[in-house]
Amino acid sequence: MQYLHTMVRVADLDAALDFYCNKLGLAEVSRQVVEAGRFTLVFLAAPDDLGLASERKGPMVELTYNWDPEDYQGGRNFGHLAYAVDDIYAACQRLADGGVTINRPPRDGHMAFIRSPDGISIELLQKGARLAPAEPWASMPNVGAW
């Protein structure tokens, strides 16, 4: 398993970038504008982590800017921790066998979400190419919030 990024929702992307880049000293590694989903993702890394981050191997901060205004209260602006795993199906099975609820199953062979006992959302991402869809994951519904 490898630590990838921490996601933080921001209400004003320009103000957030000014803070994280100009004041804190992080550098923008990549940006994804998703018009269909009405959001922008900006990945940032500390200067000493740029080599790893440029290969999308972490560690990074993901700023998520949702285009439609939302009032983030009670920590809602903190999104999730993210880890890359060698085999997403094996990782989810091990977690499920340990009593962990798989909130968003890896139906696509690429991404799953679980929650810590304290309610922190954790994203698991398949290293490399997506795995072929497989049961029981392919038909498993989402459970709770993720």
Helices and strands as residue ranges (DSSP letters): E 2-10, H 13-17, I 18-23, E 27-34, E 39-45, G 47-49, H 50-54, E 60-66, E 78-85, H 88-97, E 102-104, E 111-115, E 121-126, G 137-139
